[in-house]
Amino acid sequence: MDRLTSMAVFVAAVDEGSLSRAAQRFGLSASMAGKHVSAIEADLNIRLMQRSTRQLSVTDVGRAYYTRCKRILEEVEDANREASDAQQVVRGVLRVAAPVTFGAMHLGDVLARYLEQHPAVAVEVILNDRYVDLLGEGIDVAIRIGRLLDSDLVARRLAPCRMAFCASPDFLKRYGAPRNAEELRGAPRLAFSEAVSAGDWTLTDPEGQRHLIDGPLRMEANNTQMLLAAALAGAGVAYGPTFVFGGRIATGELIALLPDHRTSDLAIHAVYPTARNVSLKARRFIDYLIASFGSEPAWDLAPATSERTGA
């Protein structure tokens, strides 16, 4: 018997809790489905499941074998799909949702190159900092930063989202650079008002003690590009993701602060409703995002990320 078919029948029997229902899935008789499972057991000299006319129970060995079989079958399906995709033209309208600042600063170039590679695709981008209902609003792929609250969505990590404290050289000449958490707490602060995660100013000092920097704010805004402009103009100390501030830190227009302290690191994910039957245009776009950003995205080429310098 074909081993892959036998494995598929066995997995279906475990999923369905019944050999007869697994047989129906493959258009087989119940006895033939049983022969597929028996063939595996005879070949491996193990018992995968206990079977009776009314009940089916999986042995411990069978449960472990089920997990491996399911993974193998999924990989075979993925390989077949990729081979089929290679012969297909990507076409249609791709609807992408992303946070306002990240989308405005980093998606335009990526989308332009994606469209160049796939001329039969059109893209509709929705930039919004609220959580978007992918199914309700017909979104193919959404970019999410920080905590993922939708457990029913499939997520693929695109890049790290490191956080930084920074200020302009002019500001530091006038006020001095904070040397510890207490001095940071007393500095004029520029804060993002609608952060879903890592919204507070939390850092860990070299001794491992965590500090929450709270108190009055000099400026609060629901857009980090506005905070970037204010920081460049010398209005105060900003705290935010390096995908916003990292490029200006690299040029010296902003200076990363407290390099011996650690901040929270988040992640940037692409999320989509289901791993099965996801459109080819969406799969290709997600793969392109991963290749474009990666573990060391361009905005983190500055000498000031929380992972390497603590800011």
MIDOKOL-575123 format. One line per 10 residues: number of its first residue (from 0); for each residue z, y, x of N, C-alpha, C. Coordinates in nm, 2 decimals. Atoms other than C-alpha are relative to their C-alpha. Layout:
<pts>
NUM) Z,Y,X,Z,Y,X,Z,Y,X | ... .
</pts>
This chain:
<pts>
0) 0.00,-0.12,0.08,0.00,0.00,0.00,0.00,0.12,0.09 | 0.00,-0.13,-0.08,-0.06,0.36,0.11,0.14,0.05,0.00 | -0.14,-0.04,-0.02,0.27,0.48,0.26,0.03,0.13,-0.07 | -0.02,-0.13,0.06,0.23,0.84,0.15,0.02,-0.01,-0.15 | -0.01,0.02,0.14,0.17,0.73,-0.21,0.14,-0.06,-0.04 | -0.12,0.07,0.03,0.47,0.50,-0.20,0.12,0.10,0.02 | -0.11,-0.10,-0.02,0.69,0.78,-0.06,0.00,0.10,-0.11 | 0.00,-0.10,0.11,0.57,1.02,-0.33,0.05,-0.07,-0.13 | -0.05,0.07,0.12,0.65,0.76,-0.60,0.15,-0.01,0.01 | -0.15,0.01,-0.02,1.00,0.71,-0.45,0.06,0.14,-0.03 .
10) -0.05,-0.14,0.02,1.06,1.09,-0.44,0.00,0.03,-0.15 | 0.01,-0.03,0.14,0.94,1.12,-0.80,0.11,-0.08,-0.08 | -0.10,0.08,0.07,1.17,0.84,-0.91,0.14,0.06,0.02 | -0.13,-0.06,-0.02,1.47,1.01,-0.75,0.01,0.13,-0.08 | 0.00,-0.13,0.07,1.37,1.35,-0.90,0.02,-0.03,-0.15 | 0.01,0.02,0.14,1.31,1.20,-1.25,0.12,-0.09,-0.04 | -0.10,0.09,0.04,1.60,0.95,-1.24,-0.05,-0.13,-0.06 | 0.06,0.11,0.07,1.36,0.68,-1.36,-0.13,-0.04,0.07 | 0.12,0.05,-0.05,1.09,0.46,-1.22,-0.12,0.02,-0.10 | 0.11,-0.01,0.10,0.90,0.46,-1.55,-0.05,0.15,-0.01 .
20) 0.05,-0.14,0.01,0.89,0.84,-1.56,-0.08,0.04,0.12 | 0.08,-0.02,-0.12,0.78,0.85,-1.20,-0.14,-0.06,-0.01 | 0.12,0.07,0.02,0.51,0.60,-1.29,-0.10,0.09,-0.08 | 0.08,-0.08,0.09,0.39,0.83,-1.57,-0.06,0.12,0.08 | 0.04,-0.12,-0.08,0.36,1.12,-1.32,-0.13,-0.04,0.08 | 0.11,0.04,-0.09,0.11,0.92,-1.11,-0.10,-0.09,-0.08 | 0.09,0.08,0.07,-0.06,0.73,-1.39,0.00,-0.14,0.03 | -0.02,0.14,-0.03,0.08,0.40,-1.29,0.09,-0.07,-0.10 | -0.09,0.08,0.08,0.26,0.12,-1.47,0.14,0.00,0.07 | -0.14,0.00,-0.06,0.64,0.10,-1.42,0.01,-0.11,0.10 .
30) -0.02,0.10,-0.10,0.60,-0.23,-1.24,-0.07,0.03,0.13 | 0.06,-0.04,-0.12,0.35,-0.08,-1.00,0.08,0.10,0.08 | -0.09,-0.10,-0.07,0.58,0.21,-0.93,0.11,-0.08,0.07 | -0.10,0.08,-0.06,0.85,-0.05,-0.86,-0.05,-0.07,0.13 | 0.06,0.07,-0.11,0.62,-0.23,-0.62,-0.01,0.10,0.12 | 0.01,-0.09,-0.11,0.56,0.09,-0.42,0.14,0.02,0.07 | -0.14,-0.02,-0.06,0.94,0.14,-0.37,0.04,-0.13,0.07 | -0.04,0.13,-0.07,0.99,-0.23,-0.29,-0.08,-0.02,0.13 | 0.08,0.01,-0.12,0.71,-0.21,-0.03,0.07,0.08,0.11 | -0.07,-0.08,-0.11,0.90,0.06,0.16,0.13,-0.07,0.04 .
40) -0.13,0.07,-0.03,1.23,-0.13,0.13,-0.03,-0.13,0.08 | 0.03,0.12,-0.08,1.07,-0.45,0.26,-0.05,0.03,0.14 | 0.05,-0.03,-0.14,0.90,-0.28,0.55,0.11,0.05,0.08 | -0.11,-0.05,-0.07,1.22,-0.10,0.65,0.12,-0.09,0.00 | -0.11,0.09,0.02,1.45,-0.38,0.55,0.13,0.07,-0.03 | -0.11,-0.08,0.06,1.68,-0.14,0.36,-0.01,0.00,-0.15 | 0.00,-0.02,0.15,1.78,-0.08,0.00,0.01,0.15,-0.02 | 0.00,-0.14,0.03,1.68,0.26,-0.12,0.07,0.04,-0.13 | -0.06,-0.03,0.13,1.80,0.24,-0.47,0.04,-0.13,-0.07 | -0.04,0.11,0.08,1.98,0.01,-0.71,-0.07,0.02,-0.14 .
50) 0.08,-0.02,0.12,1.76,-0.05,-1.02,0.04,-0.11,-0.11 | -0.02,0.08,0.11,1.83,-0.19,-1.36,-0.09,0.05,-0.11 | 0.08,-0.04,0.11,1.66,-0.17,-1.70,0.04,0.14,-0.06 | -0.05,-0.12,0.06,1.88,0.12,-1.79,0.04,0.11,0.10 | -0.06,-0.10,-0.10,2.00,0.29,-1.47,-0.07,-0.02,0.13 | 0.05,0.00,-0.14,1.87,0.39,-1.13,0.10,0.08,0.08 | -0.09,-0.07,-0.09,2.11,0.49,-0.85,-0.05,-0.01,0.14 | 0.05,-0.01,-0.14,2.02,0.60,-0.50,0.11,-0.04,0.10 | -0.10,0.03,-0.10,2.20,0.45,-0.20,0.01,0.11,0.10 | -0.02,-0.10,-0.10,2.33,0.66,0.08,-0.12,0.01,0.10 .
60) 0.12,0.00,-0.08,2.04,0.55,0.30,-0.12,0.05,-0.07 | 0.11,-0.05,0.08,1.80,0.62,0.02,0.01,0.15,-0.02 | -0.01,-0.15,0.02,1.94,0.97,-0.03,-0.05,0.07,0.13 | 0.05,-0.06,-0.13,1.88,1.05,0.34,-0.15,-0.02,0.01 | 0.15,0.02,0.00,1.53,0.89,0.32,-0.07,0.09,-0.09 | 0.06,-0.09,0.10,1.45,1.09,0.01,-0.01,0.14,0.06 | 0.01,-0.14,-0.06,1.53,1.42,0.19,-0.11,0.01,0.10 | 0.11,0.00,-0.10,1.30,1.33,0.48,-0.14,-0.01,-0.06 | 0.13,0.03,0.07,1.02,1.20,0.25,-0.04,0.13,-0.07 | 0.04,-0.12,0.08,1.03,1.52,0.04,-0.05,0.10,0.10 .
70) 0.05,-0.09,-0.10,1.00,1.73,0.35,-0.14,-0.03,0.06 | 0.13,0.05,-0.06,0.71,1.52,0.49,-0.11,0.03,-0.11 | 0.10,-0.02,0.11,0.53,1.54,0.15,-0.04,0.14,-0.01 | 0.02,-0.14,0.01,0.57,1.91,0.14,-0.09,0.05,0.11 | 0.08,-0.04,-0.12,0.43,1.95,0.49,-0.14,-0.05,-0.01 | 0.14,0.05,0.02,0.13,1.73,0.40,-0.07,0.09,-0.10 | 0.06,-0.09,0.10,0.07,1.94,0.10,-0.04,0.14,0.06 | 0.03,-0.13,-0.06,0.09,2.26,0.30,-0.12,-0.01,0.10 | 0.12,0.02,-0.09,-0.15,2.12,0.56,-0.13,-0.01,-0.08 | 0.12,0.01,0.08,-0.40,2.02,0.29,-0.04,0.14,-0.05 .
80) 0.03,-0.13,0.05,-0.37,2.37,0.14,-0.05,0.09,0.10 | 0.05,-0.09,-0.11,-0.42,2.55,0.47,-0.14,-0.04,0.03 | 0.14,0.04,-0.03,-0.73,2.34,0.54,-0.09,0.05,-0.11 | 0.08,-0.04,0.11,-0.86,2.42,0.20,-0.01,0.16,0.00 | 0.01,-0.14,0.00,-0.77,2.79,0.23,-0.09,0.05,0.11 | 0.08,-0.05,-0.11,-0.96,2.82,0.56,-0.15,0.01,-0.05 | 0.14,0.00,0.05,-1.28,2.76,0.36,-0.02,0.10,-0.11 | 0.01,-0.09,0.11,-1.20,3.01,0.09,-0.01,0.15,0.04 | 0.00,-0.14,-0.01,-1.27,3.38,0.06,0.12,0.06,-0.07 | -0.11,-0.07,0.07,-0.96,3.59,-0.01,-0.05,0.11,-0.08 .
90) 0.05,-0.10,0.09,-1.02,3.80,-0.31,0.10,0.03,-0.11 | -0.09,-0.04,0.11,-0.85,3.98,-0.60,0.08,0.13,0.03 | -0.08,-0.12,-0.02,-0.60,4.26,-0.64,0.14,-0.05,0.04 | -0.13,0.03,-0.05,-0.28,4.23,-0.44,0.10,0.11,-0.03 | -0.10,-0.10,0.04,0.02,4.41,-0.59,0.13,-0.02,0.09 | -0.11,0.00,-0.09,0.29,4.50,-0.33,0.10,0.10,-0.03 | -0.11,-0.09,0.02,0.63,4.66,-0.38,0.08,0.01,0.12 | -0.08,-0.03,-0.12,0.83,4.82,-0.10,0.09,0.12,-0.02 | -0.08,-0.13,0.00,1.11,5.07,-0.04,-0.09,0.12,0.05 | 0.08,-0.12,-0.02,0.98,5.42,-0.02,-0.02,0.03,0.15 .
100) 0.01,-0.04,-0.14,1.05,5.51,0.34,-0.07,-0.11,0.09 | 0.07,0.11,-0.08,0.96,5.17,0.49,-0.14,-0.01,-0.03 | 0.14,0.01,0.04,0.64,5.16,0.30,-0.08,0.11,0.05 | 0.07,-0.12,-0.04,0.54,5.51,0.38,-0.02,0.00,0.15 | 0.01,0.00,-0.14,0.61,5.47,0.75,-0.07,-0.11,0.07 | 0.04,0.12,-0.07,0.51,5.12,0.83,-0.11,-0.09,-0.07 | 0.09,0.09,0.06,0.29,4.96,0.57,-0.15,0.04,0.00 | 0.14,-0.06,0.01,-0.02,5.19,0.57,-0.09,-0.06,0.11 | 0.08,0.05,-0.11,-0.15,5.07,0.91,-0.02,-0.15,-0.02 | 0.01,0.15,0.01,-0.07,4.70,0.84,-0.10,-0.03,-0.12 .
110) 0.09,0.02,0.11,-0.25,4.72,0.50,-0.14,0.03,0.03 | 0.14,-0.03,-0.04,-0.55,4.89,0.65,-0.06,-0.11,0.08 | 0.05,0.11,-0.08,-0.59,4.61,0.90,-0.02,-0.12,-0.08 | 0.01,0.11,0.09,-0.53,4.35,0.64,-0.13,0.01,-0.09 | 0.12,-0.02,0.09,-0.80,4.50,0.41,-0.13,-0.01,0.08 | 0.11,0.01,-0.08,-1.04,4.52,0.70,-0.04,-0.15,0.02 | 0.02,0.15,-0.02,-1.00,4.14,0.75,-0.05,-0.07,-0.13 | 0.02,0.06,0.13,-1.03,4.07,0.38,-0.07,0.10,-0.09 | 0.07,-0.11,0.07,-1.30,4.30,0.23,-0.01,-0.03,-0.15 | 0.01,0.03,0.14,-1.29,4.12,-0.11,0.13,0.03,-0.07 .
120) -0.14,-0.02,0.06,-0.92,4.22,-0.17,0.02,0.15,-0.02 | -0.04,-0.13,0.02,-0.80,4.54,-0.32,0.16,0.00,-0.01 | -0.15,0.00,0.00,-0.43,4.65,-0.29,0.05,0.11,-0.08 | -0.08,-0.10,0.07,-0.20,4.83,-0.52,0.14,0.00,0.05 | -0.13,-0.01,-0.06,0.12,4.95,-0.36,0.09,0.08,-0.09 | -0.10,-0.07,0.08,0.43,5.05,-0.56,0.12,0.02,0.09 | -0.11,-0.04,-0.08,0.69,5.24,-0.35,0.11,0.04,-0.09 | -0.11,-0.04,0.09,1.03,5.25,-0.51,0.13,-0.06,0.07 | -0.12,0.05,-0.06,1.39,5.21,-0.38,0.08,-0.08,-0.10 | -0.07,0.08,0.10,1.50,5.04,-0.70,-0.04,-0.15,0.02 .
130) 0.04,0.14,0.00,1.50,4.66,-0.73,-0.11,-0.03,-0.11 | 0.11,0.02,0.09,1.17,4.56,-0.89,0.00,-0.15,-0.05 | 0.02,0.14,0.06,1.13,4.26,-1.13,-0.14,-0.05,0.03 | 0.13,0.04,-0.05,0.85,4.08,-0.96,-0.08,-0.06,-0.12 | 0.07,0.07,0.11,0.76,3.86,-1.26,-0.03,0.10,-0.11 | 0.02,-0.09,0.11,0.81,4.13,-1.52,-0.11,0.11,0.03 | 0.09,-0.11,-0.03,0.60,4.39,-1.33,-0.13,-0.05,0.07 | 0.13,0.05,-0.05,0.33,4.15,-1.20,-0.02,0.02,0.15 | 0.01,-0.02,-0.14,0.42,4.19,-0.83,-0.02,-0.13,0.08 | 0.03,0.12,-0.08,0.27,3.94,-0.58,0.10,-0.01,0.11 .
140) -0.09,0.01,-0.12,0.49,4.03,-0.28,0.08,0.13,0.00 | -0.09,-0.12,-0.01,0.79,4.27,-0.24,0.07,-0.01,0.14 | -0.07,-0.01,-0.13,0.95,4.39,0.08,0.14,0.04,-0.04 | -0.14,-0.03,0.03,1.33,4.38,0.06,0.08,0.01,0.13 | -0.08,-0.02,-0.12,1.58,4.51,0.32,0.14,-0.01,-0.03 | -0.15,0.03,0.02,1.94,4.39,0.35,0.02,-0.12,-0.09 | -0.04,0.11,0.08,2.10,4.16,0.10,-0.11,-0.04,-0.10 | 0.09,0.05,0.10,1.88,3.94,-0.12,0.08,-0.05,-0.12 | -0.08,0.02,0.12,2.02,3.94,-0.47,-0.06,-0.10,-0.09 | 0.08,0.09,0.09,1.75,3.73,-0.64,-0.01,-0.14,0.06 .
150) -0.01,0.13,-0.05,1.84,3.37,-0.57,-0.12,-0.09,-0.04 | 0.12,0.08,0.05,1.53,3.25,-0.77,-0.13,0.03,0.07 | 0.12,-0.04,-0.07,1.29,3.42,-0.53,-0.01,-0.07,0.13 | 0.02,0.06,-0.13,1.14,3.27,-0.22,-0.01,0.12,0.10 | -0.01,-0.11,-0.10,1.21,3.48,0.10,-0.05,-0.05,0.13 | 0.03,0.03,-0.14,1.05,3.49,0.44,0.03,0.12,0.08 | -0.04,-0.10,-0.09,1.20,3.69,0.72,-0.12,0.06,0.07 | 0.10,-0.07,-0.07,0.97,3.96,0.86,0.04,0.05,0.13 | -0.05,-0.07,-0.12,1.18,4.14,1.11,0.15,0.04,-0.01 | -0.14,-0.06,0.01,1.53,4.26,1.20,0.00,0.14,-0.05 .
160) -0.02,-0.14,0.03,1.66,4.58,1.06,0.13,0.04,0.06 | -0.11,-0.05,-0.08,1.89,4.73,1.32,0.04,0.14,-0.04 | -0.05,-0.13,0.04,2.11,5.03,1.25,0.04,0.08,0.12 | -0.03,-0.08,-0.11,2.17,5.33,1.47,0.07,0.13,-0.04 | -0.05,-0.14,0.01,2.38,5.65,1.50,-0.08,0.08,0.10 | 0.07,-0.09,-0.09,2.19,5.94,1.64,0.01,0.14,-0.04 | 0.00,-0.14,0.03,2.16,6.31,1.67,-0.10,0.07,0.10 | 0.10,-0.07,-0.08,1.93,6.57,1.83,0.07,0.05,0.13 | -0.06,-0.05,-0.12,1.98,6.69,2.19,0.06,0.14,-0.03 | -0.05,-0.14,0.03,2.03,7.05,2.05,0.13,-0.01,-0.07 .
170) -0.13,0.02,0.07,2.31,6.93,1.82,0.10,-0.04,0.10 | -0.10,0.05,-0.10,2.48,6.74,2.11,0.04,0.11,0.10 | -0.03,-0.11,-0.09,2.46,7.05,2.33,0.11,0.09,-0.07 | -0.09,-0.09,0.07,2.64,7.25,2.06,0.14,-0.06,-0.04 | -0.13,0.06,0.05,2.90,7.00,1.94,0.05,-0.11,0.09 | -0.05,0.11,-0.09,2.92,6.74,2.22,-0.03,-0.14,-0.07 | 0.03,0.14,0.05,2.85,6.36,2.18,0.13,-0.07,-0.04 | -0.12,0.08,0.03,3.11,6.16,1.99,0.02,-0.12,0.10 | -0.03,0.10,-0.10,3.28,5.92,2.23,0.07,-0.12,-0.06 | -0.07,0.11,0.07,3.47,5.70,1.98,-0.01,0.02,-0.15 .
180) 0.01,-0.01,0.14,3.51,5.64,1.61,0.06,0.12,-0.06 | -0.06,-0.12,0.06,3.75,5.92,1.55,-0.08,0.13,0.02 | 0.09,-0.12,-0.02,3.52,6.18,1.71,-0.12,-0.01,-0.09 | 0.11,0.02,0.10,3.24,6.04,1.50,0.04,0.04,-0.14 | -0.05,-0.04,0.13,3.45,6.08,1.19,0.01,0.15,-0.02 | -0.02,-0.15,0.01,3.50,6.45,1.27,-0.14,0.07,0.01 | 0.12,-0.07,-0.02,3.13,6.52,1.33,-0.07,0.02,-0.14 | 0.08,-0.01,0.12,2.89,6.66,1.06,-0.09,-0.12,-0.02 | 0.08,0.13,0.02,2.73,6.35,0.90,-0.11,0.02,-0.10 | 0.11,0.00,0.09,2.40,6.30,0.74,-0.02,-0.14,-0.05 .
190) -0.01,0.13,0.05,2.40,6.00,0.50,-0.10,-0.03,-0.11 | 0.09,0.05,0.11,2.17,5.80,0.28,0.09,-0.04,-0.12 | -0.09,0.02,0.11,2.31,5.79,-0.07,-0.02,-0.12,-0.08 | 0.03,0.11,0.09,2.15,5.49,-0.22,-0.02,-0.14,0.07 | 0.02,0.13,-0.08,2.18,5.21,0.04,0.06,-0.11,-0.09 | -0.04,0.11,0.07,2.20,4.87,-0.12,0.10,-0.08,0.08 | -0.09,0.06,-0.10,2.37,4.72,0.19,0.01,0.08,0.12 | -0.03,-0.09,-0.12,2.52,4.87,0.51,-0.01,0.14,-0.04 | 0.00,-0.14,0.04,2.55,5.19,0.31,0.12,0.07,0.06 | -0.11,-0.07,-0.07,2.89,5.27,0.47,-0.02,0.00,0.15 .
200) 0.01,-0.02,-0.15,2.93,5.38,0.83,0.11,-0.09,0.06 | -0.09,0.09,-0.06,3.09,5.08,0.99,-0.05,-0.04,0.14 | 0.04,0.04,-0.14,3.10,5.00,1.36,0.12,-0.07,0.06 | -0.10,0.08,-0.08,3.29,4.77,1.60,0.01,0.05,0.14 | -0.02,-0.05,-0.14,3.44,4.91,1.92,0.00,-0.11,0.10 | 0.01,0.10,-0.11,3.43,4.74,2.26,0.11,-0.10,-0.01 | -0.11,0.09,0.01,3.77,4.58,2.18,-0.01,-0.09,-0.12 | 0.02,0.08,0.12,3.63,4.42,1.86,0.07,0.05,-0.12 | -0.06,-0.06,0.12,3.81,4.65,1.62,-0.11,0.07,-0.08 | 0.09,-0.07,0.09,3.61,4.76,1.31,0.05,0.13,-0.05 .
210) -0.04,-0.13,0.05,3.61,5.12,1.20,-0.10,0.04,-0.11 | 0.08,-0.05,0.11,3.49,5.26,0.87,0.01,0.15,0.01 | 0.01,-0.15,-0.02,3.37,5.62,0.92,-0.02,0.06,-0.14 | 0.01,-0.06,0.13,3.44,5.80,0.59,0.04,0.15,0.00 | -0.03,-0.15,0.01,3.53,6.15,0.47,-0.12,0.08,-0.04 | 0.11,-0.09,0.06,3.32,6.45,0.37,-0.13,-0.01,0.08 | 0.13,0.00,-0.06,2.95,6.45,0.44,-0.06,0.14,0.01 | 0.07,-0.13,-0.01,2.75,6.75,0.56,-0.12,0.00,-0.08 | 0.12,0.01,0.08,2.44,6.63,0.39,-0.02,-0.15,-0.05 | 0.02,0.13,0.06,2.36,6.34,0.15,-0.14,0.00,-0.07 .
220) 0.13,0.00,0.06,2.01,6.24,0.04,-0.04,-0.14,-0.03 | 0.05,0.14,0.04,1.83,5.95,-0.13,-0.13,-0.04,0.07 | 0.12,0.02,-0.08,1.55,5.96,0.12,0.03,0.01,0.15 | -0.04,-0.01,-0.14,1.59,5.87,0.49,-0.10,0.08,0.08 | 0.09,-0.09,-0.07,1.28,6.06,0.59,0.05,0.14,0.00 | -0.06,-0.14,0.00,1.45,6.38,0.48,0.12,0.00,0.10 | -0.11,0.01,-0.09,1.76,6.27,0.68,-0.05,0.01,0.14 | 0.07,-0.01,-0.13,1.53,6.22,0.98,-0.04,0.14,0.04 | 0.04,-0.14,-0.03,1.39,6.57,0.95,0.13,0.09,0.02 | -0.12,-0.08,-0.02,1.74,6.71,0.92,0.07,-0.03,0.13 .
230) -0.06,0.04,-0.13,1.87,6.52,1.22,-0.09,0.06,0.11 | 0.08,-0.06,-0.11,1.57,6.64,1.43,0.02,0.15,0.01 | -0.02,-0.15,0.00,1.65,7.00,1.32,0.14,0.03,0.05 | -0.14,-0.03,-0.05,2.01,6.96,1.45,0.11,0.01,-0.10 | -0.10,-0.02,0.11,2.20,6.94,1.12,0.12,-0.09,0.02 | -0.12,0.08,-0.01,2.43,6.66,1.22,-0.04,-0.14,0.06 | 0.02,0.14,-0.05,2.47,6.29,1.31,-0.05,-0.08,-0.12 | 0.06,0.08,0.11,2.25,6.05,1.11,0.03,-0.15,0.04 | -0.02,0.14,-0.02,2.31,5.68,1.06,-0.10,-0.07,-0.09 | 0.11,0.06,0.08,2.02,5.46,0.95,-0.07,-0.10,0.08 .
240) 0.08,0.11,-0.06,1.77,5.19,1.03,-0.09,0.05,0.11 | 0.08,-0.04,-0.11,1.58,5.20,1.35,-0.15,0.01,-0.04 | 0.14,-0.01,0.04,1.25,5.16,1.16,-0.02,0.14,-0.05 | 0.01,-0.15,0.03,1.32,5.53,1.06,0.02,0.08,0.13 | -0.04,-0.09,-0.11,1.49,5.67,1.37,-0.04,-0.05,0.14 | 0.03,0.06,-0.13,1.38,5.43,1.65,-0.11,0.07,0.08 | 0.12,-0.06,-0.07,1.05,5.60,1.73,0.04,0.13,0.06 | -0.04,-0.13,-0.05,1.22,5.94,1.77,0.11,-0.02,0.11 | -0.09,0.03,-0.11,1.49,5.78,1.99,-0.08,-0.03,0.12 | 0.08,0.04,-0.12,1.22,5.64,2.21,-0.06,0.12,0.07 .
250) 0.06,-0.12,-0.06,1.07,5.98,2.26,0.10,0.10,0.05 | -0.10,-0.09,-0.04,1.40,6.15,2.33,0.03,0.11,-0.09 | -0.02,-0.10,0.10,1.38,6.37,2.02,0.14,-0.02,-0.07 | -0.14,0.03,0.05,1.70,6.19,1.90,0.07,-0.08,0.11 | -0.08,0.07,-0.10,1.98,6.05,2.12,0.09,-0.10,-0.08 | -0.09,0.10,0.06,2.15,5.72,2.02,0.14,0.02,0.05 | -0.14,-0.02,-0.03,2.53,5.75,2.01,0.08,-0.13,0.00 | -0.10,0.11,-0.02,2.82,5.52,2.10,-0.07,-0.13,0.04 | 0.08,0.12,-0.04,2.61,5.27,2.30,0.08,-0.12,0.02 | -0.08,0.12,-0.02,2.91,5.05,2.36,0.06,-0.05,-0.13 .
260) -0.05,0.05,0.13,2.98,5.00,1.99,-0.11,-0.08,-0.07 | 0.10,0.08,0.07,2.81,4.75,1.76,0.00,0.05,-0.15 | 0.01,-0.03,0.14,2.68,4.82,1.41,-0.06,-0.12,-0.07 | 0.05,0.11,0.08,2.56,4.60,1.13,-0.15,-0.02,0.02 | 0.14,0.03,0.00,2.23,4.43,1.16,-0.04,-0.07,-0.13 | 0.05,0.06,0.12,2.03,4.35,0.85,-0.13,-0.07,0.03 | 0.13,0.06,-0.02,1.69,4.19,0.79,-0.10,0.05,-0.10 | 0.11,-0.03,0.09,1.36,4.27,0.64,-0.07,-0.12,-0.05 | 0.06,0.13,0.05,1.21,4.00,0.41,-0.12,0.04,-0.09 | 0.10,0.01,0.10,0.90,3.94,0.21,0.05,-0.10,-0.11 .
270) -0.04,0.09,0.11,0.99,3.79,-0.13,-0.11,-0.01,-0.10 | 0.11,0.03,0.10,0.77,3.63,-0.39,0.06,-0.10,-0.10 | -0.07,0.07,0.10,0.84,3.44,-0.71,0.01,-0.15,0.02 | 0.00,0.15,-0.01,0.75,3.08,-0.61,-0.07,-0.04,0.12 | 0.07,0.05,-0.12,0.65,2.88,-0.31,-0.12,-0.09,-0.04 | 0.11,0.08,0.05,0.42,2.67,-0.53,-0.10,0.09,-0.07 | 0.10,-0.07,0.06,0.09,2.80,-0.64,0.00,0.15,0.03 | 0.01,-0.14,-0.04,0.14,3.13,-0.46,-0.15,0.03,0.04 | 0.14,-0.03,-0.02,-0.20,3.31,-0.44,-0.03,0.00,0.15 | 0.05,-0.01,-0.13,-0.41,3.29,-0.13,0.01,0.14,0.06 .
280) -0.01,-0.14,-0.05,-0.42,3.67,-0.10,0.14,0.03,0.04 | -0.14,-0.03,-0.04,-0.04,3.68,-0.10,0.05,-0.08,0.12 | -0.03,0.07,-0.12,0.00,3.40,0.15,-0.05,0.06,0.13 | 0.06,-0.06,-0.12,-0.24,3.56,0.39,0.07,0.13,0.04 | -0.07,-0.13,-0.03,-0.06,3.90,0.35,0.13,-0.02,0.06 | -0.13,0.03,-0.06,0.28,3.75,0.42,-0.01,-0.04,0.14 | 0.03,0.05,-0.14,0.15,3.57,0.73,-0.03,0.12,0.09 | 0.04,-0.12,-0.08,0.00,3.90,0.84,0.11,0.09,0.03 | -0.12,-0.08,-0.02,0.32,4.09,0.79,0.09,-0.06,0.11 | -0.08,0.07,-0.10,0.51,3.83,1.00,-0.06,0.03,0.14 .
290) 0.07,-0.02,-0.13,0.25,3.86,1.28,0.01,0.15,0.04 | 0.01,-0.14,-0.03,0.25,4.24,1.26,0.14,0.06,0.05 | -0.13,-0.06,-0.04,0.63,4.30,1.29,0.07,-0.09,0.10 | -0.06,0.09,-0.09,0.81,4.00,1.44,0.14,0.03,0.04 | -0.14,-0.02,-0.04,1.15,3.97,1.61,0.03,0.13,0.08 | -0.02,-0.13,-0.07,1.09,4.28,1.82,-0.11,0.10,-0.04 | 0.10,-0.09,0.06,0.90,4.53,1.60,-0.01,0.12,0.09 | 0.03,-0.12,-0.08,0.75,4.84,1.75,0.10,0.11,0.00 | -0.10,-0.11,0.01,1.02,5.07,1.62,0.12,-0.03,0.08 | -0.12,0.03,-0.08,1.28,4.88,1.82,-0.03,0.00,0.15 .
300) 0.03,-0.01,-0.15,1.11,4.94,2.16,0.08,0.11,0.06 | -0.09,-0.10,-0.06,1.35,5.23,2.20,0.12,-0.06,0.07 | -0.12,0.06,-0.07,1.65,5.17,2.44,0.13,0.03,-0.08 | -0.12,-0.03,0.08,1.90,5.20,2.15,0.00,-0.07,-0.13 | -0.02,0.08,0.12,1.94,4.92,1.90,0.14,-0.06,0.01 | -0.14,0.05,0.01,2.27,4.77,1.79,0.01,-0.13,0.08 | -0.01,0.13,-0.06,2.18,4.43,1.94,0.01,0.02,0.16 | 0.01,-0.01,-0.14,2.11,4.56,2.29,0.09,0.11,0.06 | -0.08,-0.10,-0.06,2.31,4.88,2.33,0.12,0.04,-0.09 | -0.11,-0.03,0.09,2.55,4.88,2.03,-0.03,0.12,-0.09 .
310) 0.02,-0.11,0.09,2.39,5.18,1.85,-0.11,-0.03,-0.10 .
</pts>
